[in-house]
Amino acid sequence: MIAVFGAFGIELSFSNVSAGIAVFSLWLLMLHVRGTRRTDTLGVGSEEYKRVLGASFVTAGIAAIGALAGQVDIGRELILSGILPATILLLLARWMMRRILHARAANGATLHRVIVVGNSRDITYLARQLAKKSAGMYEIVALIEDSGAPMSLGDIPVSHNLEELEQLIQIHGADAVMVAGALTSGAESVRTLGWRLEKTKTELILSVGLTDVAGPRIHMRPVEGLPLMHVEPPVFDGALMQTKRLLDILFSLVGLVLCMPLFAVIALAIRLDSAGPVVFAQRRVGKNGKEFTMLKFRTMVVDAELRLKDLQHANDGAGPLFKMKNDPRVTRIGRFLRKLSLDELPQIINVLRGDMSLVGPRPPLQSEVDAYESHTFRRLLIKPGLTGLWQVSGRSDLSWDESVRLDLYYVENWSVVGDLIIMWHTFKAMIRPQGAY
């Protein structure tokens, strides 16, 4: 950190050096307190990054207060030239480590080798979610189906006898046992299982069966030896939502200024490619069912809506969505714009207006909303987004159910840091597009 100060041309005195060492030591302590090195957060999800950022924010706050109280004239320099670049470098290092971890996982190297215990339905669901979201974290080496129902999961060995657990741990070199839901033998068996695992030094992991609830909303509070799980309600208003709106305004203003030259080039290309307006305006449904006019660069011929009925038989979309991989209504420049998601850029104006957010659920048509099931209406509890989980997870390649699940997951578990991560993934998706047509 001291070397960073020198690189920024900050004159260092003994007191400044001492303050720098103190703040750096505090930062390391906060990283430890926040659990940034815990193996249960490494390699999967955004929690690892959130904890690093949280530790840095706390350190910056304490440093600022300490500099003010001690009348040390280094507070701002310490934050901008020390904590900020150190945090960025640490996040970059964690990202690189994650890439290495995932690459090693492709060759069979993972952080944990686990044996999953439970009934066939819970085991199947848990295995599918682990394979989808925790590459590099867990490798399932054996299964114990305790209800006696027949099951198979690829070439993973299956046992129906829980008494074989210790033997399976030794054979497969497992270091964790994961319980997928309630066991057939009852809740008492989980405690007994924990006692048995003490002798093997094997970690016990419980899957609580709360699907699509993010970790930060879950808190364990033991009451007289009874672990009670508290699930905090989702956030739809208050200070966090105001922070989200502030970030929308700041990022969209900067984005609009930076994209002006690109807007001019795209507008000229659309004009030269086909007759019609540059911008396509369409009514969409926003927060709480309120309609608004969404803006996009025009990517189809002018009479595209009139020709829709003749193409319904060739629908490649899911549920009430209409999508065609080779839609004849799409213009040449439109196909290029869609592939790179450049057609969505005018929605920055919608974000500034307050109709949309930078990150949120996909903005639906009224015809789609009319076909919603009861739970699907929860998509409308927050503003739709210019980007979202659906855009960085496959877009048009997703099934309707998966698209709804991703949007609902975002609505229930959104966070400011999560939004920043989605925006980063959106940038990567634009460079390497998938499911955009």
N, C-alpha and C positions, 0 to 999 in steps of 0.2 A: 504493500500500500504506500509506503514511503517513497519507493521508486516511482510510483504513479504520480505522486505530488511533484517530484522533480521534473517529470516529463511534461507536466502542465505549467512549468515555470513558476511554481509556488515557492516562495522563500521559506526555508525551514529553519526554525530556531529550536532550541532544546525543548521548550514548552510545547511547540507544535509537534515535534517528534514524539514526545511523551504522550500527547493527546492522540496522535495517530496510532501508537502502539496500544493504548487503552481502548480505543474504539475498535480496532481490529480484534483485540482479545474479546471484547464484548460481542462482536459479530460472531466469532467462533462459538461463544457460549450460547448465544441465541439460536444458532444453527443446531446445536446439540439439544437445547431445551425444546425446540420445535420438532425434534425427531426427524430431521432431514436425512439421517443416515439409516433409518429403520428399513430393514429389508422388505417389510410388507408394503412399502410405498415405491420401491425401486422398479423401474422398467415398465410400469403400467399406469394408465390414467394420468390425471393432471395434479394429483395430490402432492407428488414430489416437488413439482415446480411451485405450487401454492405455498408450501412450507418454507421453501427458500426465500420467496418474495416476502412472506410474512416476517421471517426472521430479519430480513434486511430493512423492512419498514420500521419494525420496532427499534432496531439499532439506530437508524437514522433519527427517529424521534427522540430517543434518549440522548444521542449525541447533540442534537440541536438544543435540547433543554439544558444539558450539561454545559455547553458552550455559553449559553445565555447566563446561566447561574454563576459560572466561573469567570465570566467576562473574557473568554478566550476567543480571539478573532480568527477562528478557523472553521466555524460551524458549516458555512456554505461550501467552502473548498473541500472540507472533509467529506461531505456528502456527494458533491458532484464529481470530485476527482479521486475519491477513495472508495466509498461504499457502492456507488452506482456502477462504475466499471468492474469492480470486483464481483458484484452480483451478476452482471451480464456475462462475465467470463465463467462464473460458476454454473449458470444456467446453460451456457453453451457446452461446457464440459459434461454436464449431466445428460444433455441431449446426445452428445457424441457417445457417451457410455451406453445410453439406451440403444443407439444404432448398433453398437458392437454386441450388446447383449442379445438383440434380436437376430443378428447375423449368426451368433453362436447357437441360438435356439434352433435355427434352421438345420444345424448339424447335430442336434440332440442335446446340447448343453443348456441347462436351465438352473435357476437358483434353488428350486425345491423339487424333490422327487416325492410325490404324494400318493397315498392310498386313499381312495374315496369309499366311504361307507354310507349306506342308506338303501332306500327302495329304488327300483329300476327307473321310475319316472323322475325322481329327484336327481339321481345320478346322471341320467341322460341330459337333463337340462343344465346341470352344473358343468358337465364336461363340455357341452356345446358353448357355454358362455366363457369358460376358461380358454378354449381353443380360439375363440373370436377376439378376446380382449386382453389376454395376459400372456402373449407370446414372450417367451424368455423367462417368465416367472415360475410357472408350475408345469411339471410333466407328470401326467397320471401314469403310474407304473403298474397298478393293480386295483381291482374293484372287489368290494364285499357287499353283495346284495343280500340284505338281511331279512327280506320278506319271503324268500323262497321262490319268487317269480323268475322265470327264465329271462335272460337278457344277454346281449352281446354288444360290444362297443369296439369295433375294429379288431385288432389283434391283442387288445389288452386282456390279460388273464382275469377271470371272474371266479370268485369263491362265494359260497352261501353260508359259510361258517365263520362267525365272528371270533371264535376261539383260535382261528388260524392267524390272527392279526400279527402277533409277534414273529411268527415264522415268516410271514410275507414281508415284514419290515426287513428282516435279516436277508432274505433271498434277493430282494429288489433294491436294497440299500436306500430305503425310503427315510426321509428325515421329517416328514409331516404326515398326519392323518387328518383328512378333511371329512367332516360329517355333513352329508347333504340332506338337510331337513330332519324331521323327527324320525327316530329309530323305532322299529316295530316293538322292541322290548321296553319302550317307555323312556321318560326323561331321566330316571334314575340310572339308566345304563350309560348315559353320557358321563356322569360323575365316575362311575366304575371304570369306564374307558380311560378317563384322565389318569386315574390311579395306576392303571396298567402301563400307560405310556411313560410314567415317571421313570420306570426301570430302564426303558430303552432310550431315554433322552430325546424322545420324538415329540415334535410340536403338535398340539391339538388345535385344529381350525374348525370353527362352526359356521355353517352357512345358514343364515336365519330365514331364508325364503322371502325376504323383502325385495321383490324385483323392482328394478329401475328406481331405487332410492340411493342417492349419492351419499358417500361416507360422511361428509361434514354435517349432514342433517341427522345423523345417528349418534346418540350419546348413551353410554352405559352408566347407570347409577345403581350401585348395590345397596339394597335395603335389608339389613339383618341376614346377610348371606344369600339373598335372592337378587340376582342380577336383573334389573329392570331396564329395558331398552326404550329410550325416549326418541321419537321421530319428530323433529321440528317441522312445522308447517312451511310450505313453500313461500317465497317472498314475491309479492306482487305490487308492493308500494313501499313508501318510506325512504330512508336515506340511501339505501343501496340502489333502489330504482332511480333516484335522482342522480346518483353517481353514474349510472348507466346512461342516462339521458345526457349528462354533461360530456361524457366520452363520445357519445354519438355526434354531438354538435362539434366538438373539437376535431375529431377524426374526419368527419364529413366535410368540414370547411377546408381542412388541409388537402383532403383528397380531391375536392372540387377544383381547387387552385392548380394542383399538380396535373390533373387530368384534362384541363382545358385544351392544351394542344392535341391530345389524343382524341378528344371529342370532335375537334375540327376535322381531323383526318378521317375518322369514322363517318362523320356526316357527309363528307365529300364522296367517300367510297360508296355509301348507300345511294346517294343521288345518281352517281354514274352507273351503278349496277342495275337499278330498276326504278320505274316511275312510282311516285308516292311520297308521303311525308317521311322525314328522317326518324321522328320519334313516334312510337306506338303507345297510345294511352288506353288503358283498360281498367274497368272497375273491378276492384278486389275487396275482400272482406278483411278488416283489421281488428284491432283490439275491441273486445266486447261486442263483436258483430257489426261495428260501424264501417260502412263502405267508404272507400277512398279511390282516387284515380292514381293507378300505378304507372310509372313511366318506364319505357324500355326503348332501346334502339330497334327500329323495325327490321325484322329478319325474314319476313314473309311477303308474299305478293299482296297487293292491296285488297283483293277479294278473298283472302284466306278464310274468313269466317263463313262466307257463303258456300265455300267448297268443303266445309267440314263434314256435312252430312254424308257426302259421297265417299268419305274416307273412314267412316266409323268402323267398317268391317275389318280394317287393317290396323286397328288400335294395338300398339305395343305397350301402352301404359297399364298401370295397375289401379284397380278400384275405379273411382269416378274420374281419374285422370286420363286425358287423351295424349298419347305420345306415339310418334312414328320415327323409327330410326332413319328412314329414307323418305321423309315427308316431301312430296313434290311441290308443296307450297313455299318451302324455304328457298330463299335466293342464294346465289353463290357466295356473296359477302356475308349473308346471314348465317350460312353454315360455319363459316370461319369464326364469326363473332360468338356463336353459341358454343363452339368447341372450347374457346378460351374464356367463356362467361363474360365477354366484353359487352354483350347486349344488356346486361343488368346494370351497367354503370350509371345511367341516368337516375336510378333509384336513390343515388346519393342525395338528390333533391328531395325525394320523399322522406329521407331520414332527417334532413334539415327542417322540413315542414313539421315533423313530428308524427307523420302517418306511419312510419316504419322505424325500426332500429337497425343498427349495423348487423346485429346477430339476433336471430329469433326463428320461430317456425316459418315454414314456407307460406307466403300469402296466397290464400285459396280464392277461387272463383265462387260466386254465389251458388252456382249449380253443384259444386263440390260440397259446400256447407249444407245444402238441402239434403244431401245423401249421407251426412254424418250420423254415426251412432251416438248414443248419449254421452259416452266418455270422451269421444273425439272433440266435442265442443270445448274441451279444456285447452285446445290449441289457441283459442281466441282470448285467453285470459291475459296475454301480454301482446305487445306489438309484434307483427311479423317482421322478418329480418331480410336484409340484403343477402346475407349468407346464414348458414346454420349447420347443425349436425347432419341434416339430410344432404347438404351440398358437398360436405367433405367425406361422406360415407357411401358414395356411389350414385347419388342423384337418381336419374331415370332407370338405372339398373336395379333399384330397390323395389321390393314388393310394396303393395299399398299398406299392408299391416306393419311392415318394418318402417316405412316412412312415418306412419302415425306414431309408432312406438318411439322413434327417435325424437320427433317433435314434442311428444308428451314428456319424455325424459328431460328434454331441455327446459320445458315450462316448469317442471317440478324442481329442478336442481340447478338452475342457471346461477352463475356468479360472474363477477367482474373479471377475475383472472381466467375463468373458463371462457369468457367471450374473447379475451386476447389470444388464448390458445386456438380457438376456432378460427379467428382471423388469420393467424399464422398458417394453419392447415389449409385455409381457403387459398392463400397465396400459392402454396405448394400444389393444390389441386388445379389452379389455373395454369401452372407451368406443365403439369403432367395430368391433363384432363382424363376423367373416367366417368362414363355414364352421361355425358353431355351431348344431346342431339335434339 
